[in-house]
Amino acid sequence: MKFDVVLHPSAASELEEAYRWIAEESPSRADLWYNTLLEKMKTLERTPNRCPPAPERKYADENFRQLIVGQYRIIFLVDGKCVRVLHVRHGARRAVGEPGGPQDR
């Protein structure tokens, strides 16, 4: 079965923000990073359930999964025939919804 991969606006915004941050240091590296991330995200069309649960699963009543690409985590939900990409986050950032301390976006 082929899944539709849908990028949520929050994930698109985080992707753009990370790209700009990387591009400040190296525009060519940012392009490579961005293209690699999109290629890996595209693999979710075929086998999204191969990915392990995301830490966010502990803080919500959802079956969040994550695809790790380098230092970044692509956080998503499988909903029927749709993969909803909700966040693109650097691995050093706290999990979305994690209690204790200030939350980052």
C-alpha positions in Angstrom: 0.0 0.0 0.0 1.2 3.5 -0.8 0.6 6.2 1.8 0.1 9.9 1.1 2.7 12.0 3.0 1.3 15.3 4.1 3.5 18.0 5.7 1.6 19.9 8.5 2.2 23.7 8.5 4.1 23.5 11.8 6.5 20.9 10.2 6.9 23.1 7.1 7.7 26.1 9.3 10.3 24.1 11.3 11.8 22.8 8.1 12.2 26.3 6.8 13.6 27.6 10.1 16.2 24.8 10.3 17.2 25.4 6.6 17.8 29.1 7.2 19.8 28.4 10.3 22.1 25.9 8.4 22.3 28.2 5.4 23.8 31.0 7.6 26.9 28.8 7.9 26.8 27.0 4.5 24.2 27.5 1.8 25.4 24.4 -0.1 25.2 22.2 3.0 21.7 23.6 3.7 20.6 22.5 0.2 22.1 19.1 0.7 20.4 18.7 4.1 17.1 19.9 2.8 17.1 17.5 -0.2 18.2 14.6 1.9 15.4 15.2 4.4 12.8 15.4 1.7 14.1 12.1 0.1 14.0 10.3 3.5 10.5 11.7 4.1 9.4 10.3 0.8 10.3 6.8 2.0 7.4 7.1 4.4 5.1 6.6 1.4 6.0 2.9 1.4 7.0 1.9 4.9 6.1 4.4 7.7 5.5 1.7 10.3 9.2 0.6 10.2 10.0 3.7 12.2 10.2 3.5 16.0 7.8 5.3 18.4 8.7 8.9 19.2 9.2 10.2 22.8 6.2 12.4 22.3 4.0 9.3 22.5 4.4 9.5 26.3 2.8 12.9 26.5 -0.2 12.4 24.2 -2.8 9.8 23.4 -1.4 9.4 19.9 0.8 6.8 18.2 3.6 9.2 17.2 6.5 7.8 15.3 9.9 9.2 14.3 12.2 9.0 11.4 15.7 10.1 12.3 17.8 11.8 9.6 21.2 12.8 10.9 20.6 15.0 13.9 17.0 15.7 13.0 13.8 13.9 13.9 10.8 13.8 11.6 7.8 13.2 13.9 4.7 11.8 12.3 1.4 10.0 12.7 0.1 7.2 10.4 -3.6 7.9 9.9 -5.2 5.3 7.5 -3.5 5.8 4.2 -2.0 9.1 5.2 1.3 9.9 6.9 1.0 13.3 8.7 4.4 14.9 9.3 3.8 17.1 12.3 7.3 18.3 13.3 10.9 18.4 12.1 13.1 18.9 15.2 16.7 18.8 16.0 17.5 15.8 18.2 18.8 18.0 21.0 15.5 19.8 21.5 13.1 18.5 24.2 10.2 16.4 23.1 7.0 18.2 22.1 4.8 18.2 25.2 7.5 17.1 27.6 6.7 18.4 31.0 9.1 20.3 33.2 10.8 23.5 32.2 10.1 26.0 29.5 8.8 24.6 26.2 10.4 25.4 22.9 8.3 25.6 19.8 
